[in-house]
């Protein structure tokens, strides 16, 4: 590689000198290269570096693009980069042994020593980092950023790994994502953020003591958190609120709600809850989204249920007081009647 860059530096310096030539120079005269349709070949240590205008290939490095036959628009910089490519098109390999085994794969980008080294027919892969996607053979549309990222993938497609050693833990996954140093994902259509040492995630703010913290104000999430004990909590600090009023909802609205059992489309899992369209007519503040995409905040219903319980409690207290008063009156009337009966009984006994 040292010889390559020394040669390139010399070429650039020479080109710069020619560029300073007086106005009116002719490209075919003041130039470095060939004047026919034969590729420009530069030899060093008896190895070939080639620029070919006809097939738009550029190869620099020991045996870089060495076996290319009909592949077009490929760029390889580094010893053995794209060495085995025969028909693959529009590949970019920068780094020793990068894309070395590629034969017919197209539109791959490999930057880093041994990146995409094992790829043969896989296409549309992007590997940035030493040994990134090193084992990929037939997988397509994978993205690996970081040293050894997605290093275990061979045939899986549409996977993403960002971070040193971030990868799949098993092969042939689809649409999986691992983000963070040493992050590992083991199932298709899944995402993993961080490795086993990560204990907090913050979105727009630091996680601090929470497992997940979503922002700190209304501009970035308002501070909802998932505690390390696994409890979701909403931002409720009075300093974050204004225009505070008592709610008008209560027992009347609760009695209108229609609890139902249901199964979600595409699943046979039995669940219970409410229908958003029905609840919106009663408690519109806890329904979000438009028709067909409505969601409901079950947590916010707590305040309505609390108000309903308070109203019910007041009603029961009044009824209880009324009953006590009625019982007291009945006792008083009962005692009066007993007294009258006793007087009559005593009067009769004296006769």
ChimeraX attribute file (.defattr): number of C-alpha atoms within 10 A of each C-alpha:
attribute: neighborCount
match mode: 1-to-1
recipient: residues
	/A:1	14
	/A:2	9
	/A:3	12
	/A:4	19
	/A:5	14
	/A:6	11
	/A:7	16
	/A:8	13
	/A:9	12
	/A:10	12
	/A:11	13
	/A:12	12
	/A:13	12
	/A:14	13
	/A:15	14
	/A:16	11
	/A:17	11
	/A:18	15
	/A:19	13
	/A:20	8
	/A:21	10
	/A:22	7
	/A:23	7
	/A:24	6
	/A:25	12
	/A:26	8
	/A:27	10
	/A:28	10
	/A:29	8
	/A:30	13
	/A:31	14
	/A:32	13
	/A:33	13
	/A:34	11
	/A:35	12
	/A:36	7
	/A:37	9
	/A:38	12
	/A:39	19
	/A:40	17
	/A:41	15
	/A:42	15
	/A:43	12
	/A:44	12
	/A:45	7
	/A:46	8
	/A:47	15
	/A:48	18
	/A:49	23
	/A:50	20
	/A:51	18
	/A:52	16
	/A:53	13
	/A:54	11
	/A:55	15
	/A:56	15
	/A:57	22
	/A:58	21
	/A:59	26
	/A:60	27
	/A:61	29
	/A:62	25
	/A:63	21
	/A:64	31
	/A:65	33
	/A:66	21
	/A:67	15
	/A:68	19
	/A:69	13
	/A:70	12
	/A:71	22
	/A:72	20
	/A:73	17
	/A:74	23
	/A:75	22
	/A:76	31
	/A:77	26
	/A:78	26
	/A:79	23
	/A:80	26
	/A:81	34
	/A:82	38
	/A:83	25
	/A:84	22
	/A:85	28
	/A:86	19
	/A:87	17
	/A:88	26
	/A:89	23
	/A:90	18
	/A:91	26
	/A:92	24
	/A:93	31
	/A:94	24
	/A:95	25
	/A:96	25
	/A:97	30
	/A:98	35
	/A:99	39
	/A:100	28
	/A:101	21
	/A:102	29
	/A:103	22
	/A:104	20
	/A:105	27
	/A:106	24
	/A:107	19
	/A:108	25
	/A:109	23
	/A:110	32
	/A:111	24
	/A:112	24
	/A:113	24
	/A:114	27
	/A:115	35
	/A:116	37
	/A:117	28
	/A:118	22
	/A:119	29
	/A:120	22
	/A:121	19
	/A:122	27
	/A:123	25
	/A:124	18
	/A:125	26
	/A:126	23
	/A:127	30
	/A:128	23
	/A:129	24
	/A:130	25
	/A:131	28
	/A:132	35
	/A:133	36
	/A:134	29
	/A:135	21
	/A:136	28
	/A:137	22
	/A:138	20
	/A:139	26
	/A:140	25
	/A:141	17
	/A:142	26
	/A:143	22
	/A:144	32
	/A:145	24
	/A:146	23
	/A:147	24
	/A:148	27
	/A:149	33
	/A:150	36
	/A:151	23
	/A:152	21
	/A:153	25
	/A:154	22
	/A:155	17
	/A:156	25
	/A:157	24
	/A:158	18
	/A:159	28
	/A:160	23
	/A:161	33
	/A:162	24
	/A:163	21
	/A:164	21
	/A:165	25
	/A:166	32
	/A:167	34
	/A:168	28
	/A:169	16
	/A:170	15
	/A:171	17
	/A:172	17
	/A:173	23
	/A:174	19
	/A:175	16
	/A:176	23
	/A:177	29
	/A:178	28
	/A:179	23
	/A:180	19
	/A:181	19
	/A:182	22
	/A:183	26
	/A:184	25
	/A:185	25
	/A:186	17
	/A:187	18
	/A:188	19
	/A:189	13
	/A:190	14
	/A:191	19
	/A:192	19
	/A:193	18
	/A:194	20
	/A:195	16
	/A:196	9
	/A:197	8
	/A:198	11
	/A:199	14
	/A:200	17
	/A:201	20
	/A:202	17
	/A:203	14
	/A:204	16
	/A:205	15
	/A:206	15
	/A:207	20
	/A:208	12
	/A:209	14
	/A:210	19
	/A:211	19
	/A:212	22
	/A:213	25
	/A:214	22
	/A:215	20
	/A:216	19
	/A:217	14
	/A:218	10
	/A:219	8
	/A:220	12
	/A:221	16
	/A:222	17
	/A:223	24
	/A:224	18
	/A:225	24
	/A:226	20
	/A:227	16
	/A:228	13
	/A:229	8
	/A:230	11
	/A:231	9
	/A:232	14
	/A:233	13
	/A:234	13
	/A:235	17
	/A:236	11
	/A:237	8
	/A:238	8
	/A:239	6
	/A:240	12
	/A:241	9
	/A:242	7
	/A:243	4
	/A:244	7
	/A:245	6
	/A:246	6
	/A:247	9
	/A:248	8
	/A:249	16
	/A:250	18
	/A:251	16
	/A:252	11
	/A:253	15
	/A:254	18
	/A:255	9
	/A:256	12
	/A:257	15
	/A:258	11
	/A:259	11
	/A:260	10
	/A:261	10
	/A:262	14
	/A:263	11
	/A:264	9
	/A:265	7
	/A:266	6
	/A:267	7
	/A:268	9
	/A:269	9
	/A:270	9
	/A:271	11
	/A:272	10
	/A:273	12
	/A:274	16
	/A:275	17
	/A:276	21
	/A:277	16
	/A:278	14
	/A:279	20
	/A:280	15
	/A:281	12
	/A:282	15
	/A:283	16
	/A:284	13
	/A:285	13
	/A:286	16
	/A:287	19
	/A:288	14
	/A:289	10
	/A:290	9
	/A:291	9
	/A:292	8
	/A:293	8
	/A:294	13
	/A:295	15
	/A:296	20
	/A:297	12
	/A:298	11
	/A:299	12
	/A:300	13
	/A:301	15
	/A:302	11
	/A:303	13
	/A:304	19
	/A:305	16
	/A:306	14
	/A:307	19
	/A:308	19
	/A:309	15
	/A:310	14
	/A:311	15
	/A:312	14
	/A:313	12
	/A:314	12
	/A:315	12
	/A:316	12
	/A:317	12
	/A:318	12
	/A:319	12
	/A:320	12
	/A:321	12
	/A:322	12
	/A:323	12
	/A:324	12
	/A:325	12
	/A:326	12
	/A:327	12
	/A:328	12
	/A:329	12
	/A:330	12
	/A:331	12
	/A:332	12
	/A:333	12
	/A:334	12
	/A:335	12
	/A:336	12
	/A:337	12
	/A:338	12
	/A:339	12
	/A:340	12
	/A:341	12
	/A:342	12
	/A:343	12
	/A:344	11
	/A:345	11
	/A:346	11
	/A:347	10
	/A:348	9
	/A:349	8
	/A:350	6
	/A:351	5
